[in-house]
Amino acid sequence: MGFYAERIAPRIVDAACGAALTLPLRRRVCAGLTGGVVEIGFGTGRNVPHYPPGLTSVAAIEPSDTGWARAAERIAASPVPVRRAGLDGAALPFEDDRFDTALCTWTLCTVPDAPAALRELRRVLRPGGTLHFVEHGLAPAADRSVRRWQRRLDPLQTRLFGGCHLTRPTAELLRGAGFEVIALDEFYEKGAPKPWAATALGVAASA
């Protein structure tokens, strides 16, 4: 990673993802987690306070040392054991069928190879395991003007926000990786311009 990607971008993303408006979404997406969890794009641990009781462990995948260091206080306060278990969501260092549930929040927009990361999550989830997600991405097809703006802004977005894209279609990516989307809520997050606010929150099951 370069200096900007390692030192600056994580702080910008942390500030954006730490906004008060994200808190109810984090609570919603974490509510159904059970057992052993793998979380890709762990970042600075913003989800840790919202983990439900009864989790056995969380394996955190986070490439940024800066992000991981900024998570230390949240991890120390967590009743759930959290360990940094890898750096690359597209190459998870686990055997097949290892985890009960998986979590990604505002992550698929940024990982360099989102389809590969989703295939890896499906591989390490036990049969019937679930991936809980909340992501911003491509606006609904009916909102053509928003999509046009997203495509115009995407090159600048990726440069300023550590590779984050505005144009990735969350549900389509999940289905393409072999997940069954069993719950999906698509909406515009309040408090942000529409090109940045198109949000998908839900649960996908592995076969």
trRosetta pair geometry for C-beta under 8 A, 3 or more apart (Angstrom, degrees):
i j d omega theta_ij theta_ji phi_ij phi_ji
1 5 4.4 -132 -166 95 98 115
1 6 4.0 122 115 -59 127 99
1 63 7.2 134 -53 142 131 112
1 64 7.1 69 -64 -105 174 75
2 5 4.9 86 53 16 76 104
2 6 6.7 -164 86 -1 33 95
3 6 6.2 -69 -140 46 23 100
3 7 5.5 -24 -179 21 66 119
3 8 7.2 51 134 -7 73 103
4 7 7.0 -69 -116 53 15 81
4 8 4.7 -40 -149 41 58 123
4 9 6.0 70 149 -29 72 97
5 8 7.7 6 -28 50 13 82
5 9 5.2 -9 -133 17 37 137
5 64 7.9 -139 144 -100 74 107
5 162 5.7 115 -137 -127 73 85
5 163 7.7 38 -126 -18 112 105
6 9 7.7 61 6 38 14 98
6 10 7.2 -12 178 -9 28 117
6 64 6.1 167 -140 -137 59 89
6 65 6.9 14 -164 39 106 91
6 66 5.8 128 164 -7 67 120
7 10 7.3 -82 -168 31 10 103
7 11 7.5 -2 154 -9 50 113
7 66 5.6 153 -110 -69 44 154
8 11 6.1 -69 -163 36 34 108
8 12 6.5 27 152 -16 72 108
9 12 5.6 -57 -146 38 37 111
9 13 6.0 31 160 -15 71 109
9 161 6.5 118 -148 -164 99 30
9 162 3.4 121 173 -65 141 107
10 13 5.8 -57 -141 43 30 108
10 14 5.9 35 157 -25 65 108
10 43 7.3 165 -150 -149 93 77
10 44 7.2 124 173 -51 103 104
10 64 4.8 157 -78 162 137 161
10 66 4.6 157 54 95 151 116
10 67 4.4 -131 -148 -63 135 88
10 70 7.2 166 142 14 122 140
10 162 7.1 81 -58 -75 50 154
11 14 5.6 -50 -142 34 29 114
11 15 6.5 30 157 -20 61 103
11 66 7.3 -64 -43 150 83 133
11 70 7.9 157 -93 -67 70 159
12 15 6.0 -57 -154 33 29 109
12 16 6.5 23 152 -13 64 108
12 160 7.4 -115 144 156 164 81
12 161 6.4 -127 112 -116 126 69
12 162 7.5 170 64 -18 112 107
13 16 5.7 -58 -148 40 34 109
13 17 5.8 17 160 -7 70 114
13 43 7.0 -123 118 -132 118 122
13 110 7.9 28 -122 -85 148 156
13 161 6.2 110 -79 -164 92 87
13 162 5.9 -46 -43 22 131 136
13 164 7.2 156 -104 -46 114 136
14 17 6.1 -62 -136 48 26 100
14 18 5.7 24 162 -22 64 117
14 43 6.5 159 -93 176 82 113
14 44 4.7 44 -119 -2 121 143
14 46 7.5 173 -145 -51 75 119
14 67 7.1 179 -65 -120 116 83
14 70 6.5 -38 -108 120 161 156
15 18 5.9 -61 -139 37 23 110
15 19 7.8 54 154 -52 54 78
16 19 6.4 -25 -175 -22 36 109
16 161 7.6 -11 10 -131 158 122
17 22 6.0 56 -172 -66 52 176
17 43 6.7 -41 80 -180 157 168
17 46 5.8 -153 129 -2 107 167
17 105 7.7 114 -158 126 124 105
17 106 5.5 -165 -111 72 118 157
18 22 7.0 -120 -148 45 8 133
18 44 7.7 -28 -65 70 116 132
18 46 5.9 -141 -93 -110 75 130
19 22 5.3 100 68 -5 77 100
19 191 7.5 -174 154 113 142 143
20 23 5.8 -30 -167 -4 50 118
21 24 7.8 -50 -175 27 42 95
21 25 7.8 29 140 -2 64 113
21 189 6.5 106 144 172 126 107
21 190 6.2 -145 -147 77 130 84
21 191 4.9 -140 -73 39 160 147
21 192 7.8 -173 91 -27 158 100
22 25 5.4 -68 -161 46 54 113
22 26 5.8 56 145 -27 84 104
22 46 7.5 6 113 157 135 140
22 106 8.0 -37 -135 -26 135 139
23 26 5.7 -54 -147 34 32 111
23 27 6.5 32 156 -19 65 103
23 50 7.9 175 -160 -71 67 131
24 27 5.5 -50 -147 35 37 114
24 28 6.3 39 154 -21 67 104
25 28 5.6 -51 -148 35 34 113
25 29 6.3 23 159 -13 67 109
25 105 7.9 135 125 -146 103 116
25 134 5.1 136 166 -165 111 164
25 189 7.4 -30 -54 -115 148 115
25 199 7.5 -78 -126 -178 146 148
25 201 6.3 -127 -152 -95 97 141
26 29 6.1 -60 -141 41 29 103
26 30 6.0 17 164 -10 65 115
26 46 6.6 -111 -107 133 151 96
26 47 5.6 -156 -158 -111 113 71
26 50 4.7 167 137 -2 100 167
26 105 6.5 36 -108 -137 81 159
26 134 7.4 -117 -82 36 45 149
27 30 6.3 -68 -144 43 23 103
27 31 6.4 45 157 -55 62 98
27 50 5.1 -130 -92 -141 54 123
28 31 5.9 -41 -155 -5 27 119
28 134 7.4 93 80 -67 104 135
28 201 6.3 30 107 173 130 142
29 47 7.9 -71 86 -125 109 119
29 103 7.1 112 141 -144 106 97
29 105 6.1 138 94 -91 157 108
29 132 5.0 139 180 155 78 106
29 133 6.7 -98 -147 95 126 9
29 134 4.5 -103 -65 -23 147 112
29 201 6.0 -113 -77 -153 102 101
30 33 5.5 -39 -167 -2 60 121
30 47 5.8 157 -76 -168 129 103
30 50 4.2 129 39 126 156 103
30 51 5.8 -107 -175 -96 131 35
30 52 6.2 169 141 -26 90 83
30 103 6.9 25 -102 -124 72 139
30 132 6.9 134 -91 120 29 150
31 52 6.0 84 -148 -62 36 126
32 52 7.7 94 -32 -9 6 148
32 101 7.4 -178 117 -130 79 150
32 130 7.0 -38 123 95 122 146
32 132 6.0 165 65 -89 100 134
32 203 6.5 -21 71 -91 153 137
33 37 5.4 11 -169 -92 123 134
33 51 6.6 -66 72 -145 142 72
33 52 5.7 165 59 24 88 106
33 55 6.2 2 124 -87 110 118
33 101 4.8 -178 -141 101 68 152
33 103 6.3 -15 -93 -63 129 119
33 132 6.1 -93 -69 10 84 149
34 52 7.8 -28 -79 72 55 127
34 54 6.9 -25 -135 112 69 114
34 55 7.1 -162 -154 -97 22 68
34 100 5.3 -88 95 133 83 135
34 101 5.5 111 44 -19 63 130
35 55 6.9 -8 73 -137 12 59
35 56 5.6 -13 -166 11 46 112
35 99 7.4 149 108 -174 110 60
35 100 3.1 64 70 15 136 158
35 101 6.3 133 55 4 92 92
36 55 7.6 112 -95 -171 24 80
36 56 5.2 -44 -69 67 69 111
36 57 5.1 1 -124 56 82 92
36 58 7.9 176 -163 -81 55 32
36 59 7.4 31 176 -10 96 102
36 98 7.2 -87 110 142 139 75
36 99 5.0 -122 106 -132 97 70
36 100 5.2 117 47 8 66 95
36 101 7.7 163 84 34 43 68
37 51 7.8 -148 24 -132 160 113
37 55 5.9 -28 -9 -150 119 125
37 57 7.1 -163 33 95 70 51
37 58 4.7 -17 73 -111 106 73
37 59 7.1 -171 96 25 53 69
37 99 6.4 81 -129 -164 16 121
37 100 7.1 -50 -71 61 55 87
37 101 5.2 -24 -106 79 82 89
37 102 6.7 146 -161 -104 69 29
37 103 5.9 17 -177 -5 119 110
38 58 7.7 146 -99 -162 22 57
38 59 4.7 -23 -109 67 73 105
38 61 6.8 34 179 -17 92 111
38 85 7.5 -89 -128 66 90 143
38 92 7.0 30 -170 -145 151 140
38 94 7.2 -105 -89 -5 143 159
38 98 7.5 68 -43 91 128 111
38 99 4.7 -100 -11 -67 102 166
38 102 5.0 -20 66 -115 87 86
38 103 7.5 -178 91 27 44 71
38 121 7.0 -168 90 -127 126 82
38 124 6.1 28 -3 109 161 135
38 125 7.9 -122 32 -72 120 75
39 42 5.1 91 109 -88 110 86
39 47 6.8 -160 -144 63 150 147
39 58 5.8 4 -1 -171 116 106
39 59 7.2 166 23 79 68 52
39 60 5.5 -17 66 -112 102 62
39 61 6.7 -166 93 24 51 79
39 102 7.1 161 -84 -166 40 60
39 103 4.3 -18 -108 68 88 104
39 104 7.1 158 -158 -78 61 49
40 61 4.5 -19 -115 64 63 126
40 89 4.0 68 -152 -110 133 120
40 92 8.0 -83 -83 -85 113 113
40 102 7.4 13 -3 -177 94 108
40 103 7.7 179 25 85 60 55
40 104 5.1 -12 62 -95 93 104
40 107 5.6 133 107 162 88 156
40 111 7.2 4 151 -73 126 139
40 117 6.1 140 172 -174 166 120
40 121 6.8 -91 -14 -76 133 115
41 61 7.1 5 -14 87 35 90
41 62 7.1 82 -149 -100 16 71
41 89 6.8 -6 -35 -58 77 140
41 104 5.7 71 36 -145 118 85
41 105 7.0 -152 98 55 118 56
41 106 7.2 -154 143 87 143 58
41 107 2.9 -162 11 -117 162 120
41 110 6.8 115 -115 61 128 119
41 111 6.8 -100 -63 -55 112 102
42 45 6.4 9 165 -76 93 57
42 47 7.8 -104 -146 32 62 113
42 60 3.8 38 -78 -162 160 103
42 61 6.2 148 -18 58 103 42
42 62 4.0 -74 50 -59 104 114
42 67 7.4 135 90 136 79 121
42 68 7.5 49 91 -94 120 76
42 71 6.9 6 138 -88 106 164
42 84 7.6 -139 50 -110 158 77
43 46 6.2 -13 91 5 127 99
43 62 6.4 -149 -31 -122 20 118
43 64 7.7 20 -126 47 45 123
43 67 5.0 -101 -160 -167 42 127
43 71 7.1 131 110 -69 52 120
44 67 5.2 -112 -62 -161 68 73
44 68 8.0 -137 -105 -72 48 15
44 70 4.2 -39 -128 102 111 111
44 71 4.7 -173 -167 -68 43 80
44 74 7.3 100 146 14 70 138
45 48 4.4 2 177 -16 97 124
45 60 7.8 -29 -89 -120 84 149
45 70 7.7 -165 20 106 98 71
45 71 3.3 118 -15 -144 116 104
45 74 3.8 169 118 79 133 138
45 75 5.7 -112 -110 -48 156 80
45 78 8.0 -113 -168 -48 127 130
45 82 7.5 80 -120 151 116 165
46 49 8.0 -51 178 22 40 95
46 74 7.6 -97 -78 -107 24 171
46 105 7.6 -117 79 93 110 140
47 50 5.5 -79 -166 51 59 106
47 51 6.8 81 141 -55 85 79
47 103 6.6 152 165 149 168 145
47 105 6.0 148 -67 13 125 147
48 51 6.1 -27 -158 -13 39 111
48 58 8.0 -155 -109 52 80 167
48 71 7.3 127 -24 -164 138 100
48 74 4.3 129 55 156 145 113
48 75 6.4 -119 -113 -79 158 48
48 77 7.5 107 132 73 128 90
48 78 4.9 -86 -174 -83 114 122
48 80 7.7 -156 -152 53 80 109
48 82 6.7 -45 -113 -54 114 158
49 74 6.7 -88 -39 -148 86 106
49 77 7.7 2 -87 101 84 121
49 78 7.9 -118 -76 -94 44 82
51 55 5.5 -62 173 7 117 147
51 58 6.9 -91 -108 -56 146 138
51 78 6.8 48 31 -149 138 110
51 80 5.1 -76 121 6 156 148
52 55 6.6 117 71 -33 69 100
53 79 7.7 -7 -118 86 71 139
55 58 6.5 23 152 -51 140 90
55 80 4.6 10 82 -121 116 134
56 80 7.7 65 86 -147 10 93
56 81 7.8 -24 149 39 48 104
57 80 6.8 160 -117 176 24 89
57 81 4.9 -29 -118 75 80 102
57 82 7.6 158 -169 -85 63 35
57 83 7.4 -14 -173 12 108 99
58 78 8.0 -63 25 160 133 154
58 80 5.6 66 -11 133 108 122
58 81 7.1 180 27 94 71 53
58 82 4.5 -13 68 -109 111 78
58 83 7.6 159 85 24 63 57
59 83 6.4 -22 -117 68 57 85
59 85 3.8 -16 -166 6 96 155
59 86 7.5 38 161 7 105 97
59 94 7.3 85 129 -66 169 136
59 99 7.3 -113 28 -87 122 128
60 68 7.8 135 121 -114 134 97
60 71 7.9 172 -172 128 164 165
60 82 5.7 43 -29 -178 121 96
60 83 6.6 -170 22 89 92 33
60 84 5.2 -50 76 -102 105 51
60 85 6.1 131 51 13 47 84
61 84 8.0 115 -98 -158 23 64
61 85 6.4 -52 -72 69 67 84
61 86 4.6 -17 -116 75 89 96
61 87 7.0 -164 -165 -76 75 3
61 88 7.3 -77 -171 60 115 19
61 89 5.3 117 129 -81 145 73
61 92 6.8 -67 -88 -110 143 89
62 67 5.5 -135 -180 97 123 123
62 68 5.2 146 102 -70 136 95
62 71 7.7 -127 -81 -5 178 150
62 84 6.2 -76 42 -131 103 102
62 87 7.1 -45 85 -122 34 50
63 67 7.9 56 69 36 54 131
63 87 4.5 77 -106 -173 67 83
63 88 6.6 61 -82 -74 108 55
64 67 3.7 76 84 8 117 108
64 68 6.5 175 94 -10 63 81
65 68 5.7 -55 -146 39 34 111
65 69 6.2 36 155 -22 67 106
66 69 5.8 -54 -146 35 29 111
66 70 6.4 24 156 -15 63 108
67 70 5.9 -63 -151 39 29 108
67 71 6.6 30 151 -24 64 108
68 71 5.6 -57 -154 30 34 115
68 72 7.7 64 148 -54 60 78
68 84 5.8 21 -134 -91 135 141
69 72 6.0 -17 -170 -27 42 113
71 74 5.4 -66 -167 48 65 110
71 75 5.5 64 138 -27 91 107
72 75 5.8 -60 -146 38 28 110
72 76 6.2 29 158 -22 66 108
73 76 5.8 -53 -147 34 30 112
73 77 6.6 19 157 -11 63 109
74 77 6.0 -65 -151 42 31 105
74 78 6.6 46 150 -44 64 102
75 78 5.5 -45 -152 8 35 121
75 82 4.9 -119 -136 70 98 129
78 81 7.8 162 108 -77 113 12
78 82 5.5 42 73 -9 157 120
85 93 6.8 -151 156 58 85 106
85 94 7.6 28 153 -57 132 107
86 89 7.9 129 110 -75 120 39
86 91 7.6 -157 -174 93 131 70
86 92 5.9 165 49 -136 175 55
86 93 5.0 173 -90 12 120 104
88 91 4.6 17 99 42 123 93
88 92 7.7 -138 91 -66 70 43
89 92 6.9 4 -154 -64 38 90
89 107 7.4 127 -67 162 163 124
89 111 5.1 -60 55 -124 135 141
89 116 8.0 123 110 102 79 84
89 117 3.8 23 127 -130 111 115
89 120 6.5 163 161 66 60 139
89 121 7.6 -8 -173 -49 97 98
90 111 6.8 149 -41 172 97 120
90 112 7.2 -63 -19 66 141 90
90 113 4.8 51 -95 68 146 114
90 116 3.9 35 -140 113 106 118
90 117 4.8 -66 -74 -68 66 70
90 120 6.0 167 -149 -17 29 141
91 116 8.0 -7 -48 150 64 120
91 120 6.8 -120 -76 -103 15 149
92 120 4.6 140 0 169 109 121
92 121 7.4 114 -31 -73 150 47
92 123 7.4 171 51 72 123 112
92 124 5.4 -71 104 -35 149 146
94 98 4.4 -87 166 7 124 164
94 99 7.4 24 149 -28 162 100
94 124 4.7 62 86 -128 126 128
95 98 5.4 123 67 -67 71 109
95 124 7.5 113 85 -123 35 82
96 123 5.6 -82 -116 172 80 82
96 124 6.6 -125 -131 -100 32 43
97 124 7.2 -120 -15 -164 13 32
97 125 7.1 -16 -119 110 42 28
97 126 4.5 64 -161 -106 81 62
97 127 6.8 -15 -117 -16 111 71
97 129 8.0 163 -142 -13 61 133
98 124 4.8 -30 34 -169 104 87
98 125 7.8 -51 51 -79 61 19
98 126 7.4 -146 47 -52 18 79
99 102 6.1 90 107 -66 141 82
99 124 5.5 40 12 136 105 94
99 125 5.5 -53 72 -104 89 54
99 126 6.8 -148 77 -12 36 82
99 129 6.3 105 101 -158 71 155
100 125 7.7 18 159 -148 7 77
100 126 6.3 -9 -100 22 45 119
100 129 5.5 -170 -173 -122 29 106
101 125 7.5 34 -116 -127 18 107
101 129 6.0 -159 -81 -170 39 92
101 130 5.4 -12 -121 66 86 78
101 131 7.4 157 -169 -89 64 30
101 132 6.4 17 179 -7 114 106
102 121 4.9 117 178 -161 172 112
102 124 7.6 103 -78 84 126 101
102 125 5.8 -82 -22 -76 117 113
102 129 7.1 75 -10 144 91 116
102 130 7.4 -151 32 107 74 42
102 131 4.4 -21 70 -110 107 76
102 132 7.1 177 86 22 52 67
103 131 7.5 -180 -73 -159 24 61
103 132 5.2 -14 -106 66 72 96
103 133 7.6 166 -157 -79 44 50
104 107 4.2 -103 -171 46 99 133
104 108 6.1 80 138 -39 139 88
104 121 7.6 -72 -31 -87 124 156
104 131 7.0 0 11 -176 99 105
104 132 7.9 164 29 85 55 53
104 133 5.1 -1 66 -113 87 89
104 135 7.1 13 116 -67 100 107
105 133 7.1 -180 -81 -153 48 48
105 134 5.1 15 -128 56 80 91
105 135 7.5 -157 -150 -71 32 60
106 109 6.5 -31 -168 22 59 120
106 110 7.7 43 148 -6 67 116
106 134 6.8 -16 -36 101 71 82
106 135 6.2 155 -89 -120 36 52
106 136 6.3 23 -116 8 86 90
107 110 6.2 -80 -162 42 39 101
107 111 6.2 35 158 -30 81 105
107 135 7.0 -80 41 -101 59 100
108 111 6.3 -42 -129 23 36 108
108 114 4.8 69 -163 -135 83 122
108 117 7.3 -167 -112 80 74 134
108 118 7.5 33 -115 -59 117 107
108 133 7.3 21 -17 -155 126 130
108 135 4.9 -13 39 -123 112 146
108 137 7.1 -20 92 -73 111 126
108 168 5.9 -154 130 119 96 147
108 170 6.1 115 78 -115 149 83
108 173 6.3 149 -175 91 139 158
109 135 6.2 163 -33 -166 93 98
109 136 6.0 5 -59 70 145 79
109 137 6.1 -152 -85 -84 96 79
109 164 4.9 28 128 -156 112 78
109 165 5.0 -155 -168 54 75 69
109 166 7.4 33 -148 -76 120 27
109 168 5.6 -169 -109 31 56 129
110 161 7.7 -103 -100 128 110 92
110 162 6.1 15 -145 107 124 97
110 163 5.2 96 -156 94 73 94
110 164 4.7 -29 -84 -90 92 67
110 165 7.3 -177 -76 9 39 74
111 114 5.3 123 74 -83 105 63
111 117 4.8 6 139 -29 161 155
112 163 6.7 -47 -80 -180 70 150
113 116 3.9 17 127 25 120 119
113 117 6.3 145 94 -21 71 86
114 117 5.6 -56 -145 37 34 112
114 118 6.3 31 159 -17 68 106
114 168 6.1 102 -14 -152 168 143
114 173 5.5 -34 132 -155 123 145
115 118 5.8 -58 -148 38 31 109
115 119 6.4 32 155 -19 66 105
115 173 6.3 -129 -82 -153 69 90
115 176 6.1 -58 -120 111 107 121
115 177 5.9 -177 -153 -77 65 97
116 119 5.7 -53 -147 36 33 112
116 120 6.4 35 153 -20 65 105
117 120 5.6 -54 -151 36 32 113
117 121 6.5 34 151 -20 65 102
118 121 5.5 -48 -146 34 36 112
118 122 6.4 37 153 -18 65 103
118 131 7.9 37 -141 -134 82 174
118 173 6.0 161 -27 150 158 95
118 174 6.3 -147 -150 -109 144 48
118 176 7.7 80 86 79 146 83
118 177 3.5 -111 118 -69 117 169
118 179 6.9 -89 179 -17 113 121
119 122 5.7 -53 -150 37 33 112
119 123 6.4 37 150 -24 64 105
119 177 4.9 -138 -65 -149 63 100
119 178 7.1 73 -113 19 72 113
120 123 5.5 -51 -149 32 33 115
120 124 6.5 14 161 -7 67 107
121 124 6.3 -66 -144 43 29 97
121 125 6.2 31 158 -25 66 109
121 131 5.7 63 147 -96 135 131
121 177 7.7 40 54 148 97 148
121 206 8.0 -147 126 -75 76 120
122 125 6.0 -55 -144 31 29 111
122 131 7.8 -55 -75 -36 65 132
122 177 5.7 177 -20 146 136 104
122 178 5.4 90 -157 75 168 111
122 179 6.1 -135 -88 -65 117 85
122 206 4.8 154 -146 -118 74 108
122 207 7.6 31 -169 19 114 81
125 129 3.4 -152 -180 80 101 134
125 130 7.4 165 -157 9 141 16
125 131 6.8 -91 -66 -53 152 87
125 206 4.3 157 91 -12 128 152
126 129 4.5 110 53 -40 68 117
126 206 7.5 145 83 70 32 134
127 206 6.5 -122 -126 106 34 102
127 207 6.7 -41 -136 118 83 44
128 205 6.5 -23 -150 -166 39 111
128 206 6.9 -47 10 69 12 81
129 205 7.3 152 84 -151 34 65
129 206 5.1 10 60 28 81 120
130 182 7.6 -71 -124 36 114 129
130 203 5.2 -5 -175 -172 124 105
130 204 6.8 150 -157 76 70 39
130 205 5.3 -37 -100 -97 78 66
130 206 7.4 -144 -81 2 30 79
131 174 7.5 -166 80 -133 136 114
131 179 6.4 -58 31 -123 129 145
131 203 7.0 151 78 -158 49 53
131 204 4.7 -15 59 61 103 94
131 205 7.7 -163 19 -76 76 20
131 206 7.3 91 -20 -43 98 89
132 202 7.9 -149 -145 110 53 33
132 203 5.5 -19 -101 -103 67 79
133 170 6.9 173 133 -172 137 124
133 174 7.5 -146 20 -80 159 131
133 200 7.2 6 114 109 108 93
133 201 7.1 -164 101 -138 60 41
133 202 6.3 -7 61 60 88 64
133 203 7.6 159 20 -91 76 30
133 204 6.8 12 5 3 121 106
134 199 6.7 1 -173 -173 87 106
134 200 7.2 -179 -144 91 45 49
134 201 4.3 5 -108 -106 89 87
135 168 7.6 -69 158 91 131 112
135 170 4.5 152 75 -101 132 134
135 199 7.1 160 85 -151 38 61
135 200 5.4 -11 60 58 87 92
135 201 7.9 170 20 -76 56 50
136 166 7.4 -40 131 -131 106 61
136 189 7.2 -62 -93 -2 108 130
136 196 6.4 2 -179 179 153 53
136 197 7.0 -90 -130 -147 120 10
136 198 6.0 105 -161 74 77 60
136 199 5.4 -41 -96 -92 67 68
136 200 7.9 151 -105 16 21 71
137 165 7.6 29 -126 103 73 91
137 166 7.2 142 -148 178 32 36
137 167 7.1 14 -171 142 70 8
137 168 4.6 -82 -136 78 112 70
137 169 6.0 151 147 -99 131 21
137 170 4.6 169 18 -34 154 92
137 198 6.1 -87 70 103 46 105
137 199 7.9 107 21 -112 70 27
137 200 6.3 -23 33 6 115 113
138 147 6.4 33 -165 -117 88 95
138 150 6.5 150 -122 118 60 163
138 166 7.4 101 -82 138 51 61
138 167 5.1 45 -82 -160 94 46
138 168 6.3 -151 -21 74 93 21
138 169 4.5 -32 36 -79 131 71
138 170 7.7 -165 32 -6 81 70
138 198 6.6 -70 114 108 20 149
139 143 4.4 -79 145 79 127 126
139 146 4.0 41 -5 107 174 125
139 147 5.1 -129 53 -63 106 73
139 150 6.3 -176 -5 -25 102 141
139 194 6.7 37 -98 161 136 100
139 195 7.4 -72 -42 -115 122 45
139 198 4.1 -137 -92 -83 64 151
140 143 5.1 84 65 8 81 102
140 186 6.4 110 -70 142 106 138
140 198 7.1 -163 -14 -141 65 122
141 144 7.6 14 171 -71 49 72
141 147 7.6 19 -126 -48 37 148
143 146 4.1 0 144 27 115 120
143 147 6.2 133 100 -21 76 88
143 194 7.3 -131 175 170 145 136
143 198 7.7 -167 67 -93 148 127
144 147 5.6 -56 -149 38 35 113
144 148 6.4 39 153 -24 67 102
145 148 5.6 -48 -150 31 34 114
145 149 6.7 32 153 -15 64 103
146 149 5.8 -56 -153 38 34 109
146 150 6.3 38 149 -23 66 105
146 194 4.8 -86 -121 132 121 124
146 195 6.0 -172 -165 -81 79 63
146 198 6.8 124 148 -53 137 126
147 150 5.4 -51 -146 33 34 115
147 151 6.5 32 156 -17 66 103
147 167 7.7 84 -153 -122 76 91
148 151 6.0 -57 -152 36 31 108
148 152 6.5 30 151 -18 64 107
149 152 5.6 -54 -147 37 35 113
149 153 6.0 20 160 -10 69 113
149 194 7.6 82 67 86 141 98
149 195 4.6 -105 112 -79 112 127
150 153 6.1 -66 -141 45 26 101
150 154 6.2 48 157 -53 64 98
150 166 4.2 -150 -157 125 94 120
150 167 5.2 141 139 -79 114 82
150 195 4.8 177 -78 -147 72 94
150 198 7.7 -34 -79 15 142 135
151 154 5.7 -30 -143 -2 30 121
151 166 7.9 -134 -59 84 31 111
151 167 5.9 69 -86 -90 66 138
153 156 5.7 -67 -167 49 59 107
153 157 5.4 65 139 -32 87 110
153 166 6.0 32 86 12 103 157
153 195 5.7 74 33 159 148 152
154 157 5.3 -56 -140 37 32 118
154 158 6.3 32 164 -22 67 103
154 165 5.8 19 -150 -149 106 74
154 166 5.0 -129 -92 37 82 99
154 167 5.2 -22 -91 -13 142 117
155 158 6.1 -55 -150 32 28 108
155 159 6.8 23 155 -15 61 107
156 159 5.9 -60 -153 36 34 109
156 160 6.2 15 160 -7 70 114
157 160 6.4 -70 -143 44 25 99
157 161 5.7 -29 -180 27 66 118
157 164 5.9 -89 155 91 97 86
157 165 6.7 107 103 -125 124 28
157 166 5.3 92 37 -26 174 105
158 161 7.0 -74 -119 56 17 79
158 163 5.4 13 -159 -136 84 32
158 164 6.4 -162 -106 60 50 43
158 165 6.0 15 -80 -80 101 65
161 164 3.9 -43 110 31 115 122
165 168 5.0 90 93 -25 125 101
166 195 5.8 3 -166 168 145 90
166 196 6.8 -75 -117 -94 113 54
168 173 6.4 10 172 -40 100 141
169 172 3.9 21 113 30 121 122
169 173 6.1 154 85 -22 67 87
170 173 5.9 -63 -152 34 25 110
170 174 6.5 23 156 -18 64 106
170 200 4.1 -163 65 52 147 147
171 174 5.7 -54 -150 34 34 113
171 175 6.4 28 156 -14 67 106
171 181 5.6 2 -144 -75 93 164
171 184 6.0 36 -97 -131 124 147
171 186 7.7 -54 -30 -71 129 123
171 200 6.0 -144 -40 -151 88 154
171 202 7.8 35 -93 40 95 146
172 175 6.0 -57 -147 39 30 107
172 176 6.1 33 155 -21 64 111
173 176 5.6 -58 -146 37 29 114
173 177 6.5 23 157 -15 64 107
174 177 6.0 -64 -154 37 29 106
174 179 4.4 -62 174 63 87 129
174 181 5.5 90 104 -69 138 103
174 204 4.8 -134 -171 -95 134 160
175 178 7.8 87 -178 -43 33 9
175 179 6.4 -91 -85 67 33 75
175 180 7.8 54 -111 -106 74 32
175 181 6.3 -55 -64 -15 90 108
178 206 7.5 38 114 -140 99 68
178 207 6.2 -71 161 -8 105 118
179 204 3.8 31 164 163 134 126
179 205 6.6 140 -164 63 80 36
179 206 6.4 -51 -111 -87 76 51
180 204 6.4 157 75 -163 39 73
180 205 4.8 -22 62 59 98 93
180 207 7.2 103 -15 -72 106 74
181 184 5.2 24 163 -51 122 122
181 202 6.2 37 -164 123 97 144
181 203 7.7 131 -158 87 56 45
181 204 4.9 -38 -98 -102 56 90
182 202 7.6 167 66 168 53 107
182 203 5.4 -42 65 96 95 95
182 204 6.6 146 10 -118 79 31
182 205 5.2 45 -21 -13 128 109
183 202 4.5 -175 102 -156 69 90
183 203 4.3 38 42 34 108 95
184 200 6.4 -24 -158 -164 93 97
184 201 7.6 140 -153 77 45 43
184 202 3.9 -23 -96 -77 49 157
185 200 7.3 149 78 -156 49 47
185 201 4.8 -21 62 65 101 93
185 202 6.0 162 14 -68 67 88
186 198 7.6 -1 -172 -173 92 80
186 199 7.0 167 -150 88 49 53
186 200 5.2 -13 -100 -102 80 75
186 201 8.0 177 -78 23 36 65
187 199 5.7 -23 69 64 68 99
187 201 7.8 -23 27 14 100 106
188 192 7.9 -147 174 69 86 87
188 194 5.7 -40 -133 -120 134 78
188 197 4.4 48 -166 124 81 116
188 198 6.1 -32 -101 -88 72 47
188 199 6.8 130 -124 13 19 92
189 192 5.5 23 89 30 102 117
189 197 4.4 -140 48 -156 79 84
189 199 4.7 83 -42 -28 97 138
190 197 7.7 104 -39 -151 11 132
191 197 7.8 156 66 -108 52 124
192 196 4.8 -98 161 92 123 107
192 197 4.0 163 84 -76 103 101
193 196 5.5 67 68 25 79 100
193 197 6.4 -171 89 -15 30 111
194 197 5.2 -72 -123 44 31 110
194 198 6.7 50 180 -46 70 85
195 198 7.5 -35 -157 -5 21 103
